[in-house]
Amino acid sequence: MQGKINFYKINSFLFALSLLSTGLPAKAQDKAVDAGFEKRIEQGVKLYNQNKLTDAETVFLQLMNELTKKYGAMDARMGRIYGNLGEVYQAEGNTSYALAFLNRALQIKEKAFGANSLQVAASLNNLGQVYVRSRQYKYAEPLLRRALGIAEKLGAAGEPYKATVLVNLSSMYVDEGKYAQAKILLKQGVDMLERQLGPNHQLFLNALGMYTDLLRKTNHQVEAARLEQAVIERGRAAQVTLCPWEQHFHAAENAEAAGRFAEAKSEWEKALAEAQRYTLDQMPEAITLTALGHFYLKAGDFVRALETLKKAFPLGEKMFGPDDPQVIKHADELGDLYRSQGQYDQAEPLYLRVLSHRRKIPGPEAKELTPILNKLGQFYACQTQYRQAQKYFGEAVVLEEKALGKDSVDLVPYLVSLADCLRDDRQYPQADELYKRALGILESASGANDLSVANLLDHYNVFYQKQLDFEKSESLFVRAADIREKVLGATNPEFLKTLEDYVIMLKSAHKRDKAARIERRLAALKGQPLKDD
């Protein structure tokens, strides 16, 4: 089944391969029975495209029960019904049900059509996408690779399927950060889609835009800029076939990319007005609200961004399910916006939801969990809920140690975050131990005169000032200033700021003469007259 959910899904280029036009095998029953079957299949698909997922599920389940009694559980028709149910459950966010039904569809199609048929390639692709969306790449890759192999064996008949699977496989590699593998496959898929669909077809332009983004990620900026212009120009040409909402949506994207922000704002608002006319399908409204919210974010209008994304969130959640990766990403963004407005009670459940989702990912790696753990630690620390903050910072440290090793330089930011939290909670011995450990790792990895060492010394310095240990604080100021002067120069703002903070500390320690000497040096470096104290 293929519908608007797959085509318009935000930031996604994952195609589901449609078998709605595929005929039944030779053993199919009389034409009247076939016509009734097709009519009810189309009814279920229509409900799915209208986001009436419960109604679509009911239609397909009724068909499943009737056909099982009439033709048996392995009839070819059952493969289509199971496949469609799998997509409904995927849209509802029920991954376990989606996998169960799509696997059953695959078994039936292998028996009915053969292991190397287009029907099997489509099932493999669609099953692979469920695993991709749930970040289970080790299960997704062999399925997509097998689908690609079948499409290649079928020659010309498999070309449309091959293009789709190439794009989907490369999209997975991009998610994994395997850019070299992704680039080879995506270029093939883009070229094939252009031949099949033409240079102005929206699906081809989506793929070309994805390839442009990949070029940027791999530092091919000149080629990326050239292709981006081609996407914009061809997109304008393609708009003649688009509905009013699509025309305004793409006009807004183009205006924003070109820096014409007043025009972009106007087009986004027109797109939203058109989207809200689609009463049976809220997909256009959901993605337009999301895009408009991100536009406000870029413009620094955080109040409007929050208001707009708050409206988009429940629509996306309803359409894609509570555990969809894009829904979780938007929950994280919405949490950040609530936090920036000081609405901590609204932000907290969103952050905890993101954490809960990350914990559900099979075999979670540190890279999945530690960013939200660190964010929760900061969230609680800024509200002086130090014990809560320590719990999350501590878990992040343990995960990073397991993933990277106890002496990894990438572990240092997590150690410092935990140390800062312990310091502010006046747990000084534990904080001191972590600062020393982090400093030792940095000095071994980067050398004693690296700027990262100076930045860590600033955190450690606050630790001593909170205890009024000005002697140790002064030694850290001297060392940090020495590093910044050597690396950045005596007129660099970071070096000058270090001297200014040093003066403040010296005055707090009643070392007026030393403070005055540093102030004279600062005035000379800035070319300013010395102010009277």
C-alpha positions in Angstrom: 0.0 0.0 0.0 1.3 3.4 -0.9 -0.3 6.7 0.1 0.3 10.2 1.3 1.8 9.2 4.5 4.8 7.7 2.7 5.0 10.5 0.1 4.7 13.5 2.4 6.4 12.2 5.6 8.5 15.0 7.1 12.3 14.7 6.4 11.8 11.2 5.0 12.4 9.6 1.7 11.4 6.1 2.5 9.2 4.7 -0.3 6.8 1.8 0.3 6.4 -0.3 -2.9 2.8 -0.6 -4.0 1.2 -3.8 -5.2 -2.3 -2.4 -5.6 -2.1 -2.7 -9.4 -0.6 -6.2 -9.4 -2.9 -8.9 -10.7 -3.7 -12.1 -8.8 -2.1 -15.4 -9.7 -3.5 -17.9 -12.2 -5.5 -19.7 -9.6 -7.6 -16.6 -8.8 -11.3 -17.1 -8.6 -13.9 -15.7 -10.9 -13.8 -12.0 -11.9 -16.8 -11.0 -9.8 -15.0 -12.2 -6.6 -11.8 -10.4 -7.8 -13.7 -7.2 -8.4 -15.3 -7.3 -4.9 -11.9 -8.0 -3.3 -10.2 -5.0 -5.2 -13.1 -2.7 -4.3 -12.7 -3.4 -0.6 -8.9 -3.2 -0.8 -9.3 0.3 -2.4 -11.7 1.2 0.4 -9.1 0.3 3.0 -6.4 2.2 1.2 -8.6 5.3 0.9 -9.3 5.3 4.6 -5.5 4.9 5.3 -4.7 7.9 3.1 -7.4 9.9 5.0 -5.5 8.9 8.2 -8.6 6.9 9.4 -6.3 4.1 10.5 -8.7 2.4 12.8 -11.3 2.2 10.0 -8.7 1.0 7.6 -7.6 -1.7 10.0 -11.2 -2.9 10.4 -11.7 -3.2 6.6 -8.5 -5.2 6.2 -9.2 -7.4 9.3 -12.6 -8.3 8.0 -11.1 -9.2 4.6 -8.5 -11.3 6.3 -11.1 -13.3 8.3 -13.3 -13.8 5.3 -10.6 -14.9 2.9 -8.9 -17.1 5.4 -12.2 -19.1 5.7 -12.8 -19.1 2.0 -9.3 -19.7 0.4 -7.0 -20.6 3.3 -4.3 -18.7 5.2 -1.7 -19.0 2.4 -3.8 -17.6 -0.5 -2.0 -14.9 -2.5 -4.7 -12.3 -1.6 -3.7 -12.8 2.0 -0.2 -11.5 1.3 -1.6 -8.2 0.2 -4.0 -7.9 3.2 -1.2 -8.8 5.6 1.1 -6.3 3.9 -1.6 -3.5 4.1 -2.2 -4.3 7.8 1.5 -4.1 8.5 1.6 -0.6 7.0 -1.5 0.4 9.1 0.2 -0.8 12.3 3.4 0.9 11.3 1.5 4.2 10.8 0.0 3.7 14.3 3.4 3.2 15.8 2.8 -0.4 16.7 6.2 -1.8 15.5 5.8 -5.3 16.8 2.4 -5.8 15.0 3.8 -4.2 11.9 6.8 -6.6 11.8 4.5 -9.6 12.5 2.1 -8.9 9.6 4.8 -7.9 7.1 6.8 -11.0 7.9 3.6 -13.1 7.3 3.0 -11.2 4.0 6.6 -12.0 2.9 6.1 -15.8 3.6 2.9 -15.9 1.6 4.3 -14.0 -1.4 7.4 -16.2 -1.5 5.2 -19.2 -1.8 2.7 -17.7 -4.2 5.0 -15.8 -6.6 8.5 -17.2 -6.0 11.5 -16.1 -4.0 12.7 -13.8 -6.8 9.5 -12.0 -7.7 8.7 -8.3 -7.7 6.1 -9.0 -5.0 8.7 -10.4 -2.7 11.1 -7.5 -3.5 8.3 -5.1 -2.4 7.7 -7.0 0.8 11.4 -7.1 1.6 11.6 -3.3 1.0 8.6 -2.5 3.2 9.8 -4.8 6.0 13.2 -3.3 5.8 11.7 0.2 6.3 10.1 -0.8 9.6 13.5 -1.8 10.9 15.1 1.4 9.6 12.5 3.6 11.3 13.1 1.8 14.6 16.9 2.1 14.1 17.4 -1.7 13.9 19.9 -1.4 11.0 21.4 -4.8 11.3 18.1 -6.3 10.5 17.1 -3.8 7.8 20.2 -4.0 5.7 20.0 -7.7 4.7 16.4 -7.3 3.8 17.0 -4.2 1.6 20.1 -5.9 0.0 18.0 -8.9 -0.9 15.3 -6.7 -2.4 18.0 -4.9 -4.4 19.4 -8.3 -5.7 15.9 -9.4 -6.8 15.3 -6.2 -8.7 18.7 -6.5 -10.4 17.9 -10.1 -11.5 14.6 -9.0 -13.1 16.3 -6.6 -15.5 14.0 -4.0 -17.0 11.0 -5.2 -15.1 12.8 -4.6 -11.8 14.2 -1.1 -12.7 11.5 0.9 -10.9 11.9 -1.3 -7.8 15.7 -1.0 -8.0 15.6 2.8 -8.0 13.4 2.8 -4.9 15.4 0.3 -2.9 18.7 2.1 -3.8 17.3 5.3 -2.4 16.0 3.6 0.7 19.2 1.7 1.3 21.3 4.9 0.9 18.9 6.7 3.3 19.7 4.1 5.9 23.4 4.5 5.4 23.1 8.3 5.8 21.3 7.7 9.1 24.2 5.5 10.2 26.8 8.0 9.0 28.2 5.7 6.3 28.4 8.4 3.8 30.7 6.7 1.3 28.4 3.8 0.9 25.3 6.0 0.8 26.8 8.3 -1.9 27.4 5.5 -4.4 24.0 4.0 -4.1 22.1 7.3 -4.0 23.7 8.5 -7.1 22.6 5.4 -8.9 19.0 5.8 -7.5 18.9 9.5 -8.5 20.0 8.8 -12.1 17.4 5.9 -12.4 14.6 8.0 -11.0 15.4 10.8 -13.5 15.2 8.4 -16.4 12.0 6.8 -15.2 10.1 9.8 -14.0 11.6 12.8 -15.8 13.7 15.8 -14.5 10.7 17.7 -13.0 9.0 14.9 -11.1 8.6 15.6 -7.4 9.9 12.2 -6.2 13.0 12.6 -8.3 13.5 16.2 -7.0 13.2 14.8 -3.4 15.9 12.3 -4.2 18.1 14.9 -5.8 17.7 17.1 -2.7 18.7 14.2 -0.5 21.8 13.7 -2.7 22.6 17.5 -2.4 22.5 17.2 1.4 24.8 14.2 1.3 27.3 16.2 -0.8 27.3 18.9 1.9 27.9 16.3 4.6 30.9 15.1 2.6 32.3 18.6 2.0 31.5 18.8 -1.7 30.1 22.3 -1.3 30.5 23.6 -4.9 28.7 20.6 -6.5 26.0 20.8 -3.7 25.3 24.4 -4.5 25.0 23.7 -8.2 22.6 20.9 -7.7 20.6 22.9 -5.1 20.0 25.5 -7.8 18.9 22.8 -10.2 16.4 21.5 -7.6 15.0 25.0 -7.1 14.6 25.7 -10.8 13.1 22.3 -11.6 10.9 22.6 -8.6 9.4 25.8 -10.1 8.8 24.0 -13.4 7.1 21.1 -11.5 4.8 23.4 -9.6 2.4 23.7 -12.6 1.2 20.2 -11.8 0.9 20.8 -8.0 -2.2 21.6 -6.0 -2.3 25.1 -4.4 -1.0 23.9 -1.0 2.0 22.2 -2.7 2.7 25.3 -4.8 2.9 27.6 -1.8 4.8 25.0 0.2 7.6 24.7 -2.4 7.5 28.5 -3.1 8.2 29.0 0.6 11.0 26.5 0.7 12.6 28.2 -2.4 12.2 31.7 -0.9 13.7 30.6 2.4 16.7 28.9 0.7 17.3 32.1 -1.3 17.2 34.3 1.8 14.0 36.0 0.9 12.5 35.7 4.4 9.6 38.1 4.1 8.4 36.3 1.0 9.0 32.9 2.6 6.9 33.9 5.6 4.1 35.0 3.4 4.2 31.7 1.4 4.4 29.6 4.5 1.2 31.3 5.8 -0.5 30.8 2.5 0.5 27.1 2.5 -0.9 26.7 6.0 -4.2 28.3 4.9 -4.5 25.9 2.0 -3.4 22.9 4.1 -6.2 23.5 6.5 -8.7 23.1 3.7 -7.8 19.4 3.6 -10.3 18.3 6.2 -10.0 14.6 5.4 -6.3 14.5 5.5 -4.3 16.5 8.1 -0.9 15.6 6.7 -0.5 18.9 4.8 -1.4 20.9 7.9 1.0 18.9 10.1 4.0 19.3 7.9 3.3 22.9 7.1 3.0 23.8 10.7 6.3 22.0 11.4 8.0 23.8 8.6 6.6 27.2 9.7 7.7 26.5 13.3 11.2 25.8 12.1 11.1 29.0 10.0 10.3 31.0 13.2 13.1 29.2 15.0 15.6 30.3 12.4 14.2 33.8 12.6 14.7 33.8 16.4 11.0 34.2 17.1 10.8 31.6 19.8 7.3 32.5 21.0 5.7 31.9 17.6 7.9 28.9 17.0 6.6 27.3 20.2 3.0 28.2 19.4 3.2 26.7 15.9 5.1 23.5 16.8 2.8 22.9 19.7 -0.1 22.7 17.2 1.9 20.5 14.8 3.0 18.0 17.4 -0.4 16.2 18.2 -1.1 16.0 14.4 2.2 14.2 13.7 1.7 12.0 16.7 -1.7 11.0 15.5 -0.5 10.2 12.0 2.8 8.5 12.6 2.4 7.0 16.0 3.9 8.0 19.4 7.2 6.2 18.8 8.0 7.4 15.3 11.5 8.8 15.1 10.3 12.2 13.7 7.6 12.5 16.4 10.3 11.9 19.0 12.6 14.4 17.4 9.8 17.0 17.5 9.1 16.2 21.2 12.8 17.0 21.9 12.6 20.3 20.0 9.3 21.2 21.7 10.9 20.4 25.0 13.8 22.8 24.2 11.3 25.6 23.3 9.3 25.2 26.5 12.6 25.2 28.5 13.8 28.4 26.7 10.5 30.1 27.7 10.9 28.9 31.3 8.0 26.5 31.1 9.7 23.6 32.8 6.6 21.7 33.7 5.7 21.4 30.0 9.3 20.5 29.0 9.9 17.8 31.5 7.4 15.1 30.3 8.6 15.7 26.7 12.3 15.1 27.7 11.3 12.0 29.7 9.4 10.7 26.8 12.4 11.1 24.5 14.5 9.2 27.1 11.9 6.4 27.3 11.9 6.0 23.5 15.7 5.9 23.4 15.7 3.2 26.0 13.3 1.1 23.9 15.7 0.9 21.0 17.1 -2.6 20.9 20.7 -2.7 22.0 20.9 1.0 22.6 24.3 2.6 22.1 25.7 5.5 24.1 25.3 7.8 21.1 21.5 7.3 21.3 21.1 7.8 25.0 23.8 10.1 26.3 22.6 13.3 24.5 19.1 13.1 26.2 20.6 12.0 29.5 23.0 15.0 29.4 20.1 17.3 28.4 18.0 16.1 31.4 21.0 16.5 33.7 21.3 20.2 32.5 17.5 20.6 32.8 17.4 19.6 36.4 20.7 21.3 37.3 19.5 24.7 36.1 16.5 24.3 38.5 19.0 23.4 41.3 17.5 19.9 41.5 21.0 18.6 41.8 20.3 15.0 42.9 18.1 14.4 39.9 20.7 16.0 37.7 23.5 13.8 39.1 21.4 10.6 38.3 21.3 11.4 34.6 24.8 12.8 34.3 26.1 9.7 36.1 24.3 7.4 33.8 25.7 9.3 30.8 29.3 8.9 32.2 28.8 5.1 32.7 27.4 4.7 29.1 30.2 6.7 27.6 32.9 4.7 29.6 31.4 1.5 28.3 31.3 2.7 24.7 34.5 4.7 24.5 36.8 3.5 27.3 37.6 5.2 30.6 40.5 7.2 29.1 38.7 8.5 26.0 38.9 12.3 25.5 35.3 12.2 24.3 34.4 11.2 27.9 35.7 14.5 29.3 32.5 16.7 28.7 30.4 14.2 30.5 32.8 14.0 33.5 32.9 17.8 33.6 29.1 18.1 33.6 28.8 15.7 36.5 31.6 17.4 38.3 30.0 20.8 37.9 26.7 19.4 39.3 28.5 17.9 42.3 30.4 21.1 42.8 27.1 23.2 42.9 25.6 20.7 45.3 28.7 21.2 47.5 29.9 17.6 47.2 33.4 18.9 46.8 35.5 15.7 47.3 33.6 13.8 44.6 33.7 16.9 42.2 37.5 17.3 42.8 38.1 13.7 41.9 36.2 14.1 38.6 37.9 17.4 37.7 41.4 15.8 38.2 40.4 12.8 36.2 39.1 14.9 33.3 42.2 17.1 33.4 44.5 14.1 33.3 42.7 12.6 30.3 42.9 15.9 28.4 46.6 16.5 29.2 47.5 13.0 28.1 45.5 13.3 24.8 46.0 16.9 23.8 49.0 18.2 25.8 49.3 20.7 28.7 49.0 23.8 26.5 45.8 22.9 24.6 42.8 25.3 24.7 40.6 22.5 25.9 42.7 22.3 29.0 42.3 26.0 29.6 38.5 25.7 29.2 38.5 22.8 31.8 40.6 24.9 34.1 37.8 27.6 34.1 35.3 25.0 35.5 37.8 23.8 38.0 38.5 27.4 39.0 34.8 28.0 40.0 35.2 24.9 42.2 38.0 26.6 44.3 36.3 30.0 44.3 33.1 28.5 45.8 35.3 27.3 48.7 37.1 30.6 48.9 40.4 28.9 48.2 41.9 31.8 46.3 45.4 30.6 46.3 44.5 27.5 44.2 42.1 29.6 42.1 45.0 32.0 41.3 47.2 29.2 40.1 44.5 28.0 37.7 43.9 31.6 36.4 47.7 32.0 35.7 47.8 28.7 33.9 44.7 29.2 31.8 45.8 32.8 30.9 49.3 31.4 29.9 47.7 28.8 27.6 45.4 31.3 25.9 48.2 33.9 25.4 50.5 31.3 23.8 47.8 29.8 21.6 45.6 32.8 20.8 47.7 35.9 21.4 47.7 38.7 23.9 44.9 40.7 22.2 42.5 37.8 21.8 39.1 38.4 23.5 39.3 35.0 25.3 42.7 35.9 26.8 41.5 39.4 27.8 38.4 37.9 29.4 40.6 35.5 31.5 42.6 38.5 32.8 39.4 40.4 33.6 38.0 37.5 35.6 41.4 37.1 37.3 41.2 40.8 38.4 37.8 40.2 40.0 39.1 37.1 41.9 42.2 39.0 43.1 40.0 41.8 44.5 37.8 39.3 46.3 41.0 37.9 47.8 42.0 41.4 48.9 45.1 41.3 46.6 44.7 44.9 45.5 48.2 45.5 44.3 48.4 42.4 42.1 44.9 43.3 40.7 46.1 46.8 39.9 49.1 45.4 37.9 46.8 43.1 35.9 44.5 46.1 35.2 47.3 48.2 33.9 48.3 45.4 31.5 44.7 45.0 30.4 44.4 48.8 29.7 47.6 48.7 27.7 46.5 45.7 25.6 43.2 47.3 24.9 44.7 50.7 24.2 42.5 52.3 26.8 43.3 54.7 29.6 43.5 53.2 33.0 40.3 53.8 35.1 40.5 55.0 38.7 39.4 52.3 41.1 
